[in-house]
Amino acid sequence: MSEHQLVFATPPDDVNTVHDFLESVWGDDTTLTDEERMAFELALVELTSNVIEHAAAGEGVACRLSVAITDGELTATLSDTAEPGSVSLVGRVMPDEMAEGGRGLALVQLLVDDLGYERVGDSNVWSIRKARPTA
């Protein structure tokens, strides 16, 4: 098992910080396929982008990201210091192609096996899990 952590704040950091972090994570683990990396990275970057855009409300937010890789799964936990959100993860579907928004969390749910959200103390805590194919 490998575990990696990143602490960042927006501003000045943005989703490029997460891309750079994941590049180093992927470099440390040669067992992941390109497909595993791309799907998980897209889900995590989309989730982070939503936190930065919506939770920060233009004021900035401090975040802690943990990524773990095991033989059986990829997991990530993203905690942020934003105000609590009114988040519903049940029954999310992709919005109409003409919709201006609403695709972020629906896309994340399509890419991973589990997406979770809870308020813990003064933090929003997001988690994603993607099972890895068995050999």
Backbone as numpy.savetxt, mean C-alpha at the origin, in Angstrom:
# Nx Ny Nz CAx CAy CAz Cx Cy Cz
12.47 -15.38 5.70 11.63 -14.20 5.70 12.52 -12.97 5.70
12.12 -12.00 4.90 12.81 -10.72 4.95 11.80 -9.63 5.28
12.23 -8.66 6.07 11.35 -7.56 6.47 12.10 -6.25 6.28
11.37 -5.26 5.75 11.97 -3.97 5.43 11.06 -2.86 5.92
11.67 -1.74 6.36 10.87 -0.63 6.86 11.33 0.69 6.26
10.36 1.58 6.10 10.61 2.92 5.59 9.76 3.88 6.40
10.36 4.97 6.83 9.64 6.06 7.48 9.78 7.27 6.56
8.64 7.90 6.24 8.68 9.05 5.34 7.57 10.03 5.69
7.67 11.23 5.19 6.67 12.27 5.43 6.44 13.05 4.15
5.17 13.42 3.95 4.84 14.22 2.78 4.28 15.56 3.25
4.74 16.66 2.68 5.98 16.71 1.91 7.19 16.54 2.83
8.35 16.33 2.33 8.81 16.43 0.96 8.69 15.13 0.17
8.49 13.99 0.88 8.46 12.71 0.18 7.15 12.54 -0.59
7.16 11.60 -1.54 5.97 11.29 -2.32 6.04 9.81 -2.72
5.19 9.39 -3.64 5.17 7.98 -4.02 6.49 7.52 -4.65
7.27 8.45 -5.19 8.58 8.06 -5.72 9.48 7.51 -4.62
9.31 8.00 -3.41 10.06 7.48 -2.27 9.73 6.01 -2.04
8.46 5.66 -2.20 8.03 4.27 -2.04 8.57 3.41 -3.19
8.52 3.93 -4.42 9.11 3.20 -5.56 10.59 2.91 -5.30
11.34 3.91 -4.85 12.77 3.73 -4.58 13.00 2.70 -3.48
12.19 2.78 -2.43 12.28 1.82 -1.33 12.04 0.40 -1.84
10.98 0.22 -2.63 10.66 -1.12 -3.13 11.73 -1.64 -4.08
12.37 -0.77 -4.82 13.47 -1.21 -5.68 14.56 -1.87 -4.86
14.86 -1.31 -3.68 15.88 -1.92 -2.82 15.36 -3.21 -2.19
14.07 -3.27 -1.87 13.48 -4.49 -1.32 13.56 -5.61 -2.35
13.17 -5.32 -3.58 13.19 -6.34 -4.63 14.62 -6.82 -4.89
15.58 -5.92 -4.79 16.97 -6.30 -5.01 17.49 -7.27 -3.97
16.88 -7.26 -2.78 17.29 -8.16 -1.70 16.66 -9.54 -1.78
15.65 -9.72 -2.65 14.96 -11.00 -2.73 14.85 -11.44 -4.18
15.60 -12.45 -4.53 15.63 -12.92 -5.91 14.59 -14.01 -6.19
13.77 -14.37 -5.18 12.78 -15.43 -5.38 11.48 -14.91 -5.98
11.27 -13.61 -5.98 10.02 -13.03 -6.49 10.02 -12.97 -8.01
8.88 -13.28 -8.59 8.75 -13.14 -10.04 8.45 -11.68 -10.39
8.65 -11.33 -11.65 8.31 -9.97 -12.09 6.83 -9.68 -11.86
5.97 -10.66 -12.11 4.53 -10.48 -11.93 4.19 -10.20 -10.47
4.81 -10.94 -9.55 4.57 -10.71 -8.12 4.98 -9.30 -7.73
6.17 -8.91 -8.15 6.67 -7.58 -7.81 5.77 -6.48 -8.37
5.41 -6.59 -9.64 4.63 -5.53 -10.29 3.25 -5.37 -9.66
2.55 -6.46 -9.42 1.21 -6.38 -8.84 1.25 -5.81 -7.43
2.20 -6.29 -6.63 2.30 -5.82 -5.25 2.72 -4.36 -5.20
3.69 -3.99 -6.03 4.14 -2.60 -6.06 3.03 -1.67 -6.51
2.29 -2.04 -7.54 1.19 -1.21 -8.01 0.15 -1.01 -6.90
-0.20 -2.09 -6.21 -1.17 -2.00 -5.11 -0.66 -1.09 -4.00
0.59 -1.27 -3.62 1.15 -0.48 -2.51 1.32 0.99 -2.89
1.74 1.26 -4.09 1.89 2.65 -4.55 0.53 3.32 -4.66
-0.47 2.59 -5.14 -1.82 3.15 -5.23 -2.37 3.45 -3.84
-2.15 2.56 -2.90 -2.59 2.78 -1.53 -1.89 4.00 -0.93
-0.58 4.08 -1.11 0.18 5.22 -0.60 -0.27 6.52 -1.24
-0.53 6.48 -2.52 -1.00 7.66 -3.24 -2.33 8.14 -2.66
-3.23 7.20 -2.37 -4.51 7.57 -1.76 -4.32 8.21 -0.41
-3.42 7.67 0.40 -3.15 8.25 1.72 -2.62 9.68 1.55
-1.67 9.85 0.66 -1.08 11.18 0.45 -2.13 12.16 -0.05
-2.93 11.73 -1.01 -3.91 12.64 -1.63 -5.09 12.95 -0.73
-5.66 11.92 -0.10 -6.91 12.10 0.63 -6.71 12.32 2.12
-5.89 11.51 2.75 -5.73 11.60 4.20 -4.94 12.83 4.61
-3.96 13.21 3.80 -3.12 14.34 4.17 -3.86 15.67 4.02
-4.88 15.70 3.18 -5.71 16.90 2.99 -4.86 18.15 2.75
-3.77 17.97 2.00 -2.92 19.11 1.67 -2.03 19.58 2.81
-2.10 18.95 3.95 -1.34 19.39 5.13 -0.10 18.55 5.38
0.02 17.44 4.70 1.16 16.55 4.93 0.81 15.48 5.94
1.56 14.41 5.89 1.31 13.28 6.77 2.61 12.51 6.96
2.80 11.97 8.15 3.95 11.11 8.44 3.50 9.67 8.30
4.35 8.84 7.69 3.99 7.44 7.42 5.12 6.50 7.83
4.72 5.28 8.15 5.66 4.18 8.39 5.18 3.01 7.55
6.09 2.47 6.74 5.77 1.37 5.84 6.64 0.18 6.18
6.01 -0.98 6.36 6.73 -2.23 6.58 6.33 -3.21 5.50
7.31 -3.86 4.90 7.08 -4.86 3.87 7.78 -6.14 4.31
7.04 -7.26 4.24 7.62 -8.56 4.60 7.40 -9.54 3.45
8.42 -10.34 3.22 8.37 -11.35 2.17 8.67 -12.71 2.81
7.74 -13.65 2.61 7.98 -15.02 3.05 7.80 -15.94 1.83
8.03 -17.22 2.04 7.81 -18.17 0.95 6.35 -18.19 0.52
5.43 -17.86 1.44 4.01 -17.98 1.15 3.27 -16.71 0.81
3.86 -15.54 1.16 3.11 -14.31 0.92 3.99 -13.06 0.98
3.43 -11.99 0.41 3.97 -10.65 0.52 2.98 -9.86 1.37
3.47 -9.12 2.35 2.59 -8.30 3.17 3.19 -6.92 3.32
2.31 -5.95 3.52 2.75 -4.59 3.80 1.78 -3.97 4.79
2.32 -3.15 5.67 1.53 -2.36 6.60 1.96 -0.92 6.45
0.99 -0.05 6.22 1.24 1.38 6.07 0.45 2.11 7.14
1.14 2.78 8.05 0.44 3.57 9.07 0.70 5.04 8.79
-0.33 5.86 9.05 -0.20 7.29 8.80 -0.80 8.08 9.95
-0.39 9.34 10.07 -0.81 10.20 11.17 -1.98 11.10 10.81
-2.65 10.83 9.72 -3.78 11.66 9.30 -4.98 11.43 10.21
-5.95 12.31 10.07 -7.20 12.16 10.81 -7.89 10.86 10.38
-8.75 10.31 11.24 -9.46 9.10 10.84 -10.31 9.35 9.60
-10.36 8.36 8.75 -11.15 8.47 7.54 -12.43 7.68 7.66
-13.38 7.99 6.82 -14.59 7.17 6.76 -14.39 6.19 5.60
-13.80 5.06 5.92 -13.39 4.09 4.92 -14.29 2.87 4.97
-14.80 2.47 3.82 -15.55 1.24 3.71 -14.89 0.38 2.63
-14.43 -0.78 3.02 -13.75 -1.66 2.08 -14.66 -2.77 1.58
-15.85 -2.87 2.10 -16.78 -3.93 1.72 -17.43 -3.61 0.38
-17.41 -4.57 -0.51 -18.13 -4.44 -1.77 -17.61 -3.38 -2.72
-16.34 -3.07 -2.68 -15.80 -2.07 -3.60 -15.74 -2.64 -5.00
-16.19 -1.85 -5.95 -16.12 -2.25 -7.35 -15.52 -1.09 -8.14
-14.98 -1.41 -9.29 -14.42 -0.40 -10.16 -15.55 0.53 -10.62
-15.36 1.84 -10.51 -16.40 2.75 -10.97 -16.50 2.78 -12.50
-17.54 3.41 -12.97 -17.77 3.59 -14.40 -16.54 4.23 -15.04
-16.25 3.90 -16.28 -15.06 4.42 -16.96 -15.05 5.94 -17.07
-16.20 6.60 -16.97 -16.27 8.06 -17.05 -16.14 8.73 -15.68
-16.09 7.94 -14.61 -16.00 8.49 -13.26 -14.68 9.22 -13.07
-14.72 10.29 -12.32 -13.52 11.10 -12.06 -12.60 10.46 -11.02
-13.13 9.64 -10.16 -12.31 9.05 -9.10 -12.93 7.75 -8.61
-12.41 7.27 -7.48 -12.95 6.07 -6.87 -12.32 4.77 -7.30
-11.25 4.85 -8.08 -10.61 3.62 -8.57 -9.53 3.09 -7.65
-8.96 3.95 -6.82 -7.78 3.59 -6.04 -7.91 2.34 -5.20
-8.82 2.35 -4.23 -8.96 1.19 -3.35 -9.54 -0.01 -4.08
-10.40 0.24 -5.07 -10.93 -0.88 -5.86 -9.79 -1.58 -6.62
-8.87 -0.80 -7.17 -7.72 -1.37 -7.86 -6.84 -2.17 -6.89
-6.59 -1.61 -5.72 -5.79 -2.32 -4.72 -6.44 -3.67 -4.43
-7.76 -3.68 -4.23 -8.44 -4.93 -3.91 -8.35 -5.95 -5.05
-8.30 -5.49 -6.28 -8.15 -6.40 -7.41 -6.75 -7.03 -7.46
-5.76 -6.32 -6.96 -4.37 -6.76 -7.08 -3.88 -7.63 -5.93
-4.54 -7.56 -4.78 -4.08 -8.31 -3.61 -5.19 -9.23 -3.11
-4.83 -10.12 -2.21 -5.82 -11.04 -1.64 -6.58 -10.42 -0.48
-5.93 -9.56 0.28 -6.57 -8.92 1.42 -6.13 -7.47 1.52
-7.09 -6.59 1.79 -6.84 -5.18 2.09 -7.58 -4.88 3.38
-6.86 -4.34 4.35 -7.47 -4.03 5.63 -7.22 -2.59 6.04
-8.12 -2.07 6.88 -7.98 -0.73 7.44 -8.52 -0.75 8.86
-7.78 -0.10 9.76 -8.28 0.11 11.12 -7.62 1.34 11.71
-8.28 1.92 12.67 -7.74 3.06 13.40 -7.14 2.50 14.68
-5.84 2.74 14.88 -5.14 2.26 16.06 -4.52 3.47 16.76
-5.05 3.84 17.90 -4.57 5.02 18.60 -4.76 6.25 17.73
-3.66 6.94 17.45 -3.70 8.15 16.63 -3.32 7.89 15.17
-3.34 6.64 14.75 -2.89 6.29 13.40 -3.94 5.52 12.61
-3.94 5.75 11.32 -4.66 4.91 10.38 -3.69 3.79 10.00
-4.14 2.57 10.04 -3.27 1.44 9.71 -3.91 0.65 8.57
-3.19 0.61 7.46 -3.60 -0.09 6.25 -2.74 -1.34 6.11
-3.33 -2.43 5.66 -2.54 -3.64 5.43 -2.98 -4.29 4.13
-1.99 -4.84 3.44 -2.27 -5.62 2.24 -1.51 -6.94 2.33
-2.11 -7.97 1.72 -1.48 -9.29 1.70 -1.73 -9.91 0.34
-0.67 -10.47 -0.23 -0.75 -11.15 -1.52 -0.10 -12.52 -1.36
-0.89 -13.57 -1.56 -0.34 -14.93 -1.49 0.59 -15.16 -2.66
1.62 -15.94 -2.40 2.56 -16.30 -3.46 2.21 -17.70 -3.97
2.40 -17.93 -5.27 2.11 -19.27 -5.80 3.02 -20.30 -5.15
2.45 -21.46 -4.89 3.27 -22.53 -4.31 3.99 -23.26 -5.42
5.16 -23.76 -5.08 5.98 -24.46 -6.07 5.40 -25.81 -6.39
